């Protein structure tokens, strides 16, 4: 990418999009196209087409999405499917129509079958049934990566896709009804430590295994792929290591200094039993995550511990 190229980051105020903006700015890219959802409704095809026609971006990072944890995914099933289908379809089609040089579409590791072999290889896509609680979101993301492949196949568009694992970092969502497990646990223990609460409830059994990637590492990977990856299909982005939710809770308890008990509510859903990405393809290209989980969480804790939760 030429440092003077016009680069559109869709979803620039979200956790992923803002990390990509920070990375691009650190690398000297200043011609960034940024629009809030109020300024540009990505579900509106006419508005998206007008934006691309007027500004003609050279590169696109498609990080915009409606996202949330298990409860949000399961509660707002229609919106998670409709909104994400519209966002990705409008942007990908406009990128084709207005001759974008390259587009990177970001999905989610929930696209894999619930009981796929571990670790998850890219070729396991569509080989089994999805996890029911986030099926609409997963289907939308699968449609997005298939759309990129279809435009590549039919029109020769250089549209690539990447599937990150569970993310955390600056600008995360700490709403307990819509957040993912790591930020939810951080918030719960910060508040419990502040208030001297005797216990913290953790949803599920604590046995599911999860992999966590700092969003700054993801931004590094996206920047890397824009320079070094030009293939059909998609590529996993993760750390290659996982831990149980109960182990994560103990780690966060240690970092926050919380002294109370951890109580697991087994009436709440666990989700997929294990979700570890096989990252051998991106490792072979020369990229690996750098931020250790404990150090990453400690950094996030320092950033948010004084927030008025």
C-alpha positions in Angstrom: 0.0 0.0 0.0 1.3 3.4 -1.0 1.3 5.7 2.1 -0.7 8.2 0.1 -3.4 5.7 -0.8 -7.0 6.3 0.3 -7.9 3.7 2.9 -11.5 3.2 4.1 -11.8 1.5 7.5 -15.4 0.4 7.9 -16.2 0.3 11.7 -13.3 2.5 12.7 -14.8 3.3 16.2 -15.1 -0.4 17.1 -12.4 -2.4 18.9 -11.0 -3.9 15.7 -11.4 -0.9 13.4 -9.8 1.5 15.9 -6.9 -0.8 16.3 -6.4 -0.9 12.5 -6.5 2.9 12.5 -3.8 3.1 15.1 -1.7 0.7 13.2 -2.0 2.5 9.9 -1.3 5.9 11.5 1.8 4.4 13.2 3.0 3.2 9.8 2.6 6.7 8.3 -0.8 6.4 6.5 -2.7 9.6 6.8 -5.3 9.5 4.0 -7.8 7.5 6.0 -11.5 7.5 5.2 -13.6 7.3 8.4 -17.3 7.5 8.9 -19.5 6.9 11.9 -22.7 4.9 11.6 -24.6 8.2 12.0 -22.7 9.7 9.0 -23.0 6.6 6.9 -25.6 3.8 7.4 -23.8 0.8 6.0 -27.1 -1.1 5.7 -28.2 1.4 3.1 -27.0 0.3 -0.3 -27.6 3.7 -2.0 -25.7 5.5 0.7 -22.7 3.1 0.6 -22.5 3.3 -3.2 -22.6 7.1 -3.1 -19.8 7.1 -0.5 -17.6 4.9 -2.7 -18.4 6.9 -5.8 -17.5 10.2 -4.2 -14.3 9.1 -2.3 -13.0 6.2 -4.4 -11.0 4.4 -1.7 -8.0 2.3 -2.9 -8.1 -0.1 0.0 -10.8 -1.3 2.4 -10.6 -2.9 5.8 -14.1 -4.3 6.4 -14.3 -4.4 10.2 -17.8 -3.1 10.6 -20.3 -5.6 12.1 -23.1 -6.0 14.6 -21.4 -8.0 17.3 -22.0 -9.3 20.9 -21.7 -12.3 23.2 -23.8 -15.4 23.5 -26.9 -13.6 25.0 -26.9 -10.8 22.4 -26.4 -13.3 19.5 -29.2 -15.5 20.8 -31.6 -12.7 21.6 -31.2 -10.5 18.5 -31.0 -13.3 16.0 -32.8 -11.4 13.2 -30.7 -8.2 13.6 -27.5 -10.1 13.8 -28.3 -11.9 10.5 -29.9 -9.0 8.6 -27.5 -6.2 9.7 -24.4 -8.1 9.0 -25.6 -9.4 5.6 -26.5 -5.9 4.5 -23.2 -4.3 5.8 -20.9 -6.7 4.1 -22.9 -7.1 0.9 -23.1 -3.3 0.4 -19.4 -2.7 1.0 -18.1 -5.7 -1.0 -20.4 -4.9 -4.0 -19.4 -1.2 -3.9 -15.8 -2.1 -3.7 -16.2 -4.1 -6.9 -18.3 -1.4 -8.6 -15.7 1.3 -7.9 -12.5 -0.7 -8.6 -11.1 -0.9 -5.1 -7.5 -2.3 -5.3 -7.9 -4.7 -2.4 -10.4 -5.4 0.4 -9.9 -7.4 3.6 -13.1 -8.9 5.1 -13.0 -9.8 8.8 -15.1 -12.7 10.0 -15.2 -14.7 13.3 -14.1 -18.1 14.4 -17.7 -18.9 15.2 -18.1 -19.8 11.5 -16.7 -23.2 12.3 -19.0 -26.2 13.1 -19.7 -26.6 16.8 -18.0 -30.0 17.1 -15.3 -29.6 14.4 -11.9 -31.3 15.1 -9.4 -29.2 17.1 -7.4 -27.2 16.3 -9.7 -25.6 13.7 -8.3 -25.7 10.2 -9.6 -23.5 7.4 -10.9 -26.5 5.5 -13.3 -27.5 8.3 -15.7 -24.7 7.2 -19.2 -26.1 6.4 -18.4 -29.6 7.5 -20.9 -29.7 10.3 -23.7 -28.0 12.3 -23.0 -24.5 13.7 -23.4 -23.6 17.4 -27.1 -22.7 17.7 -26.7 -19.6 19.9 -24.7 -17.7 17.4 -25.8 -19.3 14.2 -27.3 -16.2 12.5 -24.0 -14.2 13.1 -22.0 -17.2 11.8 -24.1 -17.6 8.7 -23.7 -13.9 7.9 -19.9 -14.1 8.3 -19.8 -17.2 6.1 -21.8 -15.4 3.5 -19.3 -12.5 3.6 -16.2 -14.6 3.0 -18.1 -16.6 0.2 -19.0 -13.2 -1.3 -15.4 -12.2 -1.4 -14.5 -15.5 -3.1 -17.3 -15.1 -5.6 -16.2 -11.6 -6.7 -12.7 -12.8 -6.9 -13.7 -15.8 -9.1 -16.2 -13.9 -11.4 -14.6 -10.5 -11.6 -11.0 -10.9 -10.5 -11.4 -8.7 -7.5 -8.6 -8.9 -4.9 -10.9 -9.5 -2.0 -9.4 -11.5 0.9 -10.9 -12.8 4.2 -9.4 -13.4 7.6 -11.0 -15.1 10.6 -9.7 -13.9 14.0 -10.2 -15.7 17.3 -11.7 -14.2 20.4 -10.5 -10.6 20.8 -9.9 -8.2 23.6 -8.2 -4.8 24.1 -8.8 -1.1 23.9 -12.4 0.0 23.0 -13.9 -3.4 24.0 -17.5 -3.6 25.0 -18.1 -3.9 28.8 -21.9 -4.1 28.7 -22.7 -7.2 30.7 -25.7 -8.1 28.5 -23.8 -7.8 25.2 -20.1 -8.3 25.9 -17.9 -11.3 25.4 -16.5 -13.4 28.3 -13.1 -11.7 28.9 -14.3 -8.1 29.2 -17.4 -9.2 31.2 -15.2 -11.0 33.7 -12.9 -7.9 33.9 -15.8 -5.6 34.6 -17.4 -8.0 37.2 -14.2 -8.4 39.2 -13.2 -4.7 39.1 -16.7 -3.8 40.4 -16.7 -6.7 43.0 -13.2 -5.6 44.3 -14.3 -2.0 44.5 -17.5 -2.9 46.4 -16.1 -5.7 48.6 -18.5 -8.2 47.1 -18.0 -11.8 48.5 -18.5 -13.6 45.1 -18.6 -13.1 41.4 -20.9 -15.2 39.2 -19.5 -16.6 36.0 -21.8 -17.9 33.3 -21.5 -21.6 32.4 -19.5 -24.4 33.8 -16.0 -22.9 33.3 -14.9 -25.9 31.3 -15.1 -24.5 27.7 -11.7 -23.8 26.2 -11.1 -20.5 24.5 -8.2 -18.7 22.7 -7.7 -14.9 23.1 -5.9 -12.5 20.8 -5.1 -8.9 21.7 -6.7 -6.6 19.1 -3.4 -4.8 18.5 -2.0 -8.2 17.4 -5.0 -8.5 15.1 -4.3 -5.1 13.6 -0.7 -6.1 12.9 -1.9 -9.3 11.2 -4.4 -7.3 9.0 -1.7 -4.9 8.0 0.6 -7.9 7.2 -2.1 -9.7 5.1 -2.8 -6.5 3.1 0.9 -6.7 2.0 1.5 -10.5 1.7 -1.8 -12.4 1.2 -3.8 -12.5 -2.1 -5.6 -15.8 -2.1 -9.1 -17.1 -2.2 -10.6 -18.6 0.9 -9.8 -17.3 4.3 -7.0 -17.4 6.8 -7.1 -17.9 10.5 -5.6 -15.3 12.9 -5.0 -16.4 16.5 -2.3 -17.3 19.0 -2.5 -21.1 18.7 -3.0 -21.6 22.4 -6.1 -21.7 24.6 -7.2 -22.0 28.2 -10.4 -22.8 30.1 -12.9 -20.2 31.1 -12.2 -21.1 34.7 -8.5 -20.6 34.2 -9.2 -17.3 32.6 -11.3 -16.2 35.5 -8.5 -17.2 38.0 -6.0 -15.2 35.9 -8.3 -12.1 35.9 -8.9 -12.5 39.6 -5.2 -12.4 40.1 -4.7 -9.4 37.9 -7.5 -7.4 39.5 -6.6 -8.4 43.0 -10.1 -9.6 43.7 -10.3 -11.7 46.9 -13.8 -13.2 46.8 -15.1 -16.5 45.5 -15.8 -17.4 41.9 -19.2 -19.1 41.4 -20.1 -20.8 38.2 -23.8 -20.7 37.1 -24.3 -23.9 35.2 -27.8 -22.8 34.2 -26.2 -20.4 31.7 -25.0 -21.6 28.3 -21.4 -22.7 27.7 -21.4 -22.3 24.0 -18.9 -24.3 21.9 -16.9 -26.7 24.1 -13.5 -25.8 22.5 -12.5 -23.3 19.8 -8.8 -23.2 19.0 -7.6 -22.0 15.6 -4.9 -23.7 13.6 -2.7 -20.8 12.7 -0.1 -22.7 10.7 -1.0 -21.0 7.4 -0.4 -17.4 8.7 2.6 -18.6 10.7 4.1 -20.0 7.5 3.7 -16.6 5.8 5.8 -15.1 8.6 3.3 -13.6 11.1 2.9 -14.6 14.8 1.1 -12.9 17.7 3.4 -11.1 20.1 1.3 -10.0 23.1 1.2 -12.6 25.9 -2.3 -13.0 27.4 -1.4 -12.1 31.0 0.5 -9.0 29.9 -2.3 -8.0 27.5 -5.0 -8.3 30.2 -2.8 -6.4 32.7 -2.5 -3.6 30.2 -6.3 -3.5 29.6 -6.9 -3.6 33.3 -4.7 -0.5 33.8 -6.7 1.3 31.1 -10.2 0.6 32.5 -9.9 0.0 36.2 -11.0 3.6 37.0 -14.0 3.6 34.6 -17.4 4.3 36.3 -18.9 0.9 35.8 
